[in-house]
């Protein structure tokens, strides 16, 4: 049996030349995050943890 192919989505803030953040969702419900220049390095998180992280960034909490 082969592993399912992940569909990576590039951030709308990414540029064509690189520096891209890409996300993919797994069948098990995890969210995978990678940087396009290092596609072999993948972080895994949950949708709720990612949402909390993004909210912290929007509110400036992640900068401290």
ABEGO torsion letter per residue (X at the ends): XBBBBBBBBBBAABBAAEGBBBBBBBAAGBBBBBBAABAABBBBBBAAAAAAAAAAAAAGAAAX
